Amino acid sequence: MINVDVVYSTWLTNHVGPSKSLTRFKKNKEIFDRHNVSLRIITADLMNQRDFSQRNQNLKSRVRSKLISFVLFLSNYSSFLTWKVIKSKYLSHSKRIVDYYGGLSNRSNIVVFHELYTAYYFLNSKFYDKKKHKVILYHHANGEMFKMLTIYHPLLEKSKYMSNLYDIQKFVLNYIDRLVFISNNARINFLSQNPTFEENRAGFIYNGIEDLSEEKKKEVEYLRMNAKRDFIQLVCAGTINTRKGQEILVRAFAKADEKQREKLKIYFLGNGPQKSYLEDLVIKLGISKHFVFTGGVNNVDQYLAESDIFILPSKDEGLPISIIEAMRVSLPIISTNVAGIPEMIDHEKNGLLTNPDENSMVKILNAIDKYNWKEMGKISRGKYEDKFTLEKMINGYCSVIKQTLE
């Protein structure tokens, strides 16, 4: 049996891709067993529990959330405060989990990370041995290590603190054995920006999710067959923020032909820093009757099953789990040509690709009657089965581990 430690600085209940993938790994141990791989997952949950699904349910959590939002707002006006936020939000958590990991017994010689900073602290620790350890780092974005970070913190990119992050990246890239991306586009993008990094040390594995149970498939089919309405329902699932681009869709909708608007209804599933702003914006633009903001929901599959099209207008991504979830229930996809998304969507076959801007989205909305969305949805399901199942992801994960040992 090949023993592997995965060290991850945040909580499995966090609403981010790596947390969801590692949760699925824990629930599907038998697939790893077939590969003779034993995975031990060390996360912040082992130090203290935090349930992100309940984080707004009590007064303490609400006060903490308001305080964090206020500090993040102030950081938009101060690069110094931005750096303080990054140190608190990312670096300190990474150091804490590495320190915790160092105190565990029977540490494996194969260590896997899903964040740059956690890998950095491990490689700098007293218990890292270059001759003994094999280190694998997964990157969950578009190949640019700090692209998402600079979208969230725009002052960072031109600040003096950016050099600190580049130093961390340089150090980590020098020592890791394998760097794995979640799309081939991300891998290609990274190698073009880092030409000295050996190509054979960089690979990619698509994200994957487990299939629905037979009972759930029947439920989805029933909901789809019995969805009676005289409009086209679009659904967008994910954190409502600048990077996910929901504002692009709202403003494009306001510019679309009025006759087309009357045919459409759009559901936004999820919470986020832009939710209140967008709720006010649709009222201001006079289009509120076409939008539904559900907040966080536990029955995403039901909303997907009851919809006609999944839409995600992201400005930047890795390989969105939300798109895979939509493909799993045979939904066609409208999304943007960024990062790994073009590897998920064959334009005009299982969906449409567009630029992440208002004018491009307006063209899509005005031509929405042109396409056979049901047929596109069937092709989406086939693409899920071919590339994005959980078993295929775990098979790839295990292959990387074995290749690293060769």
C-alpha positions in Angstrom: 0.0 0.0 0.0 1.3 3.5 -1.0 0.8 5.9 2.0 0.1 9.5 1.0 -0.5 12.5 3.2 -2.7 15.4 1.9 -2.1 18.6 3.9 -4.7 21.3 3.4 -4.9 24.5 5.4 -8.7 25.2 5.4 -11.9 23.3 6.3 -13.6 20.6 4.3 -16.9 22.5 4.8 -15.5 25.5 3.0 -17.3 26.3 -0.3 -14.3 26.0 -2.6 -13.2 23.4 -5.1 -10.3 21.7 -3.2 -12.5 21.3 -0.1 -15.3 19.6 -2.1 -12.8 17.3 -3.9 -11.1 16.2 -0.7 -14.5 15.5 0.9 -15.3 13.3 -2.1 -12.0 11.5 -1.7 -12.8 10.7 1.9 -16.2 9.3 1.0 -14.8 7.2 -1.9 -11.9 5.5 -0.2 -12.6 2.2 -2.1 -11.5 3.7 -5.4 -8.1 4.6 -3.9 -7.9 1.1 -2.4 -8.2 -0.4 -5.9 -5.1 1.6 -6.8 -3.3 0.4 -3.6 -3.2 4.0 -2.4 -4.0 5.0 1.2 -4.8 8.7 1.6 -4.6 10.5 4.9 -6.2 13.9 4.7 -5.0 16.5 7.2 -7.1 19.6 7.3 -8.0 22.5 9.6 -11.0 20.4 10.8 -8.6 18.3 12.9 -7.6 21.5 14.8 -11.0 23.0 15.2 -14.4 22.5 13.5 -16.1 25.1 11.4 -19.2 24.6 9.5 -19.4 27.1 6.6 -23.0 26.1 5.8 -24.0 27.5 9.2 -21.7 30.4 9.4 -24.5 33.1 9.2 -26.8 31.3 11.6 -25.7 32.8 14.9 -24.9 36.3 16.1 -21.2 35.6 16.6 -20.8 34.4 13.0 -22.8 37.3 11.6 -20.6 39.9 13.6 -17.5 38.1 12.4 -18.7 38.1 8.8 -19.5 41.9 9.0 -16.1 42.6 10.4 -14.3 40.6 7.8 -16.3 42.4 5.0 -15.4 45.8 6.5 -11.7 44.9 6.6 -11.8 43.6 3.0 -13.5 46.8 2.0 -10.8 48.9 3.6 -8.1 46.8 2.0 -9.3 48.1 -1.4 -7.7 51.4 -0.5 -4.5 50.2 1.2 -1.9 47.8 -0.2 -0.4 47.5 3.3 -3.8 46.4 4.6 -4.2 44.1 1.6 -1.0 42.4 2.6 -2.1 42.1 6.2 -5.3 40.4 5.0 -3.4 37.9 2.8 -1.1 37.1 5.7 -4.0 36.5 8.0 -6.3 34.7 5.5 -3.7 32.5 3.7 -0.2 32.5 5.2 -1.1 32.1 8.9 -3.5 29.2 8.2 -0.9 27.5 6.0 1.8 27.7 8.7 -0.6 26.5 11.4 -1.6 23.3 9.5 2.1 22.6 8.7 3.0 23.0 12.3 0.2 20.7 13.3 1.2 18.1 10.7 4.8 18.2 12.0 3.6 17.0 15.3 1.9 13.9 13.9 3.5 10.5 14.0 4.0 8.2 11.0 4.2 11.0 8.4 4.3 9.8 4.9 7.2 10.3 2.4 4.7 11.4 -0.2 3.0 14.7 0.7 0.4 16.4 -1.5 -0.7 20.0 -1.2 -3.5 22.0 -2.8 -2.2 25.4 -2.0 1.1 27.1 -2.7 1.6 28.6 0.8 1.1 25.3 2.6 3.7 23.7 0.3 6.0 26.6 1.0 5.9 26.2 4.8 6.4 22.5 4.6 9.4 22.8 2.3 10.9 25.3 4.8 10.2 23.1 7.8 12.7 21.1 9.8 10.9 17.9 9.1 11.2 18.2 5.2 14.0 16.1 3.8 14.6 16.5 0.1 16.2 13.1 -0.2 13.3 11.4 1.6 10.1 13.3 0.5 8.2 13.4 -2.7 6.1 16.6 -2.9 3.1 17.2 -5.2 1.4 20.5 -5.6 -2.1 21.0 -7.2 -3.0 24.4 -8.6 -6.7 25.0 -8.9 -6.7 28.1 -11.1 -5.8 29.1 -14.6 -2.0 28.6 -14.5 -1.2 32.1 -13.2 -0.4 31.5 -9.5 -1.8 34.8 -8.3 -4.4 35.8 -10.9 -7.4 35.1 -8.6 -5.7 36.8 -5.7 -5.1 40.0 -7.7 -8.8 40.0 -8.9 -9.9 39.9 -5.2 -7.2 42.4 -4.1 -6.5 44.7 -7.1 -4.0 46.9 -5.2 -1.7 43.9 -4.7 -0.4 43.5 -8.2 1.5 46.8 -8.3 2.5 46.9 -4.7 5.9 46.1 -3.2 4.3 43.1 -1.5 3.9 41.2 -4.8 7.6 40.4 -4.8 7.0 38.4 -1.5 4.6 36.2 -3.3 6.9 35.7 -6.3 9.7 34.7 -3.9 7.4 32.1 -2.4 6.4 30.8 -5.8 10.1 30.6 -7.0 11.1 28.7 -3.9 8.3 26.2 -4.1 8.8 25.5 -7.8 12.4 24.8 -7.2 11.7 22.0 -4.7 8.4 20.3 -5.7 8.5 17.0 -7.6 5.3 17.5 -9.5 2.9 20.4 -10.3 -0.6 19.4 -11.4 -3.3 21.6 -12.9 -7.0 21.0 -13.3 -7.0 21.8 -17.0 -4.6 21.5 -19.9 -5.1 25.2 -20.7 -3.9 26.0 -17.2 -0.8 23.8 -17.7 0.0 25.4 -21.0 -0.5 28.9 -19.6 1.8 28.2 -16.7 4.6 26.7 -18.9 4.4 29.7 -21.3 5.0 32.0 -18.3 7.6 29.8 -16.6 9.7 28.5 -19.5 12.5 27.2 -17.2 10.1 24.8 -15.4 10.6 21.3 -16.7 7.6 20.3 -18.8 7.7 16.7 -17.6 7.1 17.9 -14.0 3.8 19.6 -15.0 0.6 17.7 -15.6 -3.2 18.1 -15.4 -6.2 16.1 -14.1 -9.7 17.3 -14.6 -12.0 17.8 -11.6 -14.6 15.1 -11.3 -17.7 14.4 -9.2 -19.6 11.3 -8.4 -22.7 10.4 -10.5 -26.2 10.7 -9.2 -27.8 7.6 -7.7 -30.4 5.9 -9.9 -33.2 7.2 -7.6 -31.8 10.7 -7.9 -31.6 10.4 -11.7 -35.3 9.4 -11.8 -36.1 12.4 -9.6 -34.2 14.7 -11.9 -36.0 13.3 -14.9 -39.4 13.7 -13.2 -38.7 17.3 -12.4 -37.6 18.0 -15.9 -40.5 16.4 -17.5 -43.0 18.2 -15.3 -41.5 21.7 -15.5 -44.4 23.6 -17.1 -43.6 27.2 -17.9 -43.8 29.7 -20.7 -40.3 31.1 -20.2 -36.7 29.9 -20.4 -35.2 29.4 -17.0 -31.4 29.9 -16.6 -29.6 29.1 -13.4 -26.2 30.3 -12.1 -24.7 28.6 -9.0 -21.7 29.9 -7.1 -20.4 32.6 -4.8 -21.8 35.9 -5.9 -18.7 38.0 -6.4 -16.8 40.1 -9.0 -14.7 37.1 -10.3 -17.8 35.0 -11.0 -19.2 37.8 -13.2 -22.9 37.8 -12.2 -22.9 41.6 -12.6 -22.0 41.1 -16.3 -25.1 39.0 -16.8 -27.3 41.5 -15.0 -26.2 44.5 -17.0 -26.3 42.5 -20.2 -29.8 41.4 -19.5 -30.8 45.1 -19.0 -29.4 45.8 -22.5 -31.0 42.9 -24.3 -34.1 43.2 -26.5 -37.2 43.7 -24.4 -39.0 40.9 -26.2 -36.2 38.5 -25.4 -36.1 39.6 -21.8 -39.8 38.6 -21.4 -38.8 35.0 -22.3 -36.2 34.6 -19.6 -35.9 34.1 -15.9 -32.6 33.8 -14.1 -31.9 32.2 -10.7 -28.8 33.1 -8.8 -28.0 30.3 -6.2 -25.6 31.2 -3.4 -24.4 34.1 -1.3 -21.4 36.4 -1.6 -20.1 39.9 -1.2 -22.0 41.2 -4.3 -25.4 39.6 -3.5 -27.0 42.7 -1.9 -25.5 45.0 -4.5 -27.0 42.9 -7.4 -30.4 42.7 -5.6 -30.4 46.5 -5.5 -29.1 46.8 -9.1 -31.9 44.7 -10.7 -34.4 46.9 -9.0 -32.7 50.0 -10.1 -32.5 48.7 -13.7 -36.2 47.7 -13.6 -35.6 44.1 -14.3 -36.2 42.5 -10.9 -39.1 40.4 -12.0 -36.7 38.4 -14.1 -34.3 37.5 -11.3 -34.5 35.3 -8.2 -31.8 35.4 -5.5 -32.2 32.2 -3.5 -29.2 32.6 -1.2 -27.5 29.4 -0.1 -29.4 26.2 -0.9 -28.9 22.5 -0.1 -30.9 21.3 -3.1 -28.8 22.6 -6.0 -29.6 19.5 -8.1 -33.3 20.3 -7.9 -32.8 23.8 -9.2 -30.6 22.5 -12.0 -33.2 19.9 -12.9 -36.0 22.5 -13.1 -33.9 24.8 -15.3 -33.3 24.9 -19.1 -29.7 26.3 -19.2 -26.8 26.7 -16.8 -25.0 30.0 -17.1 -21.7 31.1 -15.5 -20.2 34.5 -16.7 -16.9 34.2 -14.9 -13.9 36.5 -15.5 -11.5 33.9 -14.2 -11.8 30.3 -13.2 -10.0 27.0 -12.8 -12.3 24.2 -13.9 -15.7 25.0 -12.2 -17.4 22.2 -10.3 -20.7 24.0 -10.8 -20.4 23.4 -14.5 -19.7 19.7 -14.0 -22.8 19.5 -11.7 -24.9 21.0 -14.5 -23.5 18.7 -17.1 -24.2 15.7 -14.8 -28.0 16.5 -15.0 -27.9 17.1 -18.8 -28.0 20.9 -18.8 -26.5 22.9 -21.7 -23.9 25.5 -20.6 -23.4 29.2 -21.4 -20.0 30.3 -20.0 -16.9 32.3 -20.8 -13.8 31.3 -22.7 -11.4 31.5 -19.7 -9.1 29.0 -18.1 -10.3 25.4 -18.4 -13.9 26.2 -19.4 -13.3 25.7 -23.2 -12.2 22.2 -22.3 -15.7 21.6 -20.9 -17.8 23.3 -23.6 -17.7 22.5 -27.3 -19.1 25.7 -28.7 -22.6 25.2 -30.2 -22.6 21.5 -29.3 -23.1 21.2 -25.6 -23.3 24.9 -25.0 -22.0 28.3 -25.9 -18.7 30.1 -25.2 -18.5 33.9 -25.0 -16.2 36.6 -23.8 -16.6 37.8 -20.2 -18.1 41.2 -21.2 -21.6 42.7 -21.4 -21.8 43.2 -25.2 -20.9 39.5 -25.9 -23.5 38.4 -23.3 -26.1 40.6 -24.9 -25.6 38.8 -28.2 -26.1 35.4 -26.5 -29.3 36.5 -24.8 -30.7 38.0 -28.0 -30.1 34.8 -29.9 -31.3 32.4 -27.2 -34.1 31.0 -29.4 -31.7 29.9 -32.1 -30.4 26.8 -30.3 -31.7 23.3 -29.5 -30.9 23.4 -25.8 -32.3 20.0 -25.0 -30.1 18.3 -27.5 -27.1 20.3 -26.2 -28.0 19.1 -22.7 -27.8 15.4 -23.9 -24.3 16.1 -25.2 -23.4 17.7 -21.9 -24.3 14.5 -20.1 -22.1 12.5 -22.4 -19.2 14.8 -21.9 -19.6 14.5 -18.1 -19.4 10.7 -18.4 -16.4 10.8 -20.7 -14.2 13.3 -18.8 -15.5 14.5 -15.5 -16.5 11.6 -13.3 -15.0 11.3 -9.8 -13.5 7.9 -10.7 -11.6 9.4 -13.6 -10.3 12.1 -11.3 -9.2 9.7 -8.7 -7.6 7.4 -11.3 -5.6 10.4 -12.5 -4.7 11.4 -8.9 -3.3 7.9 -8.2 -1.4 7.8 -11.5 0.4 11.0 -10.6 1.3 9.6 -7.2 2.8 6.5 -8.8 4.6 8.4 -11.5 6.2 10.6 -8.9 7.7 7.5 -7.2 9.3 6.3 -10.5 
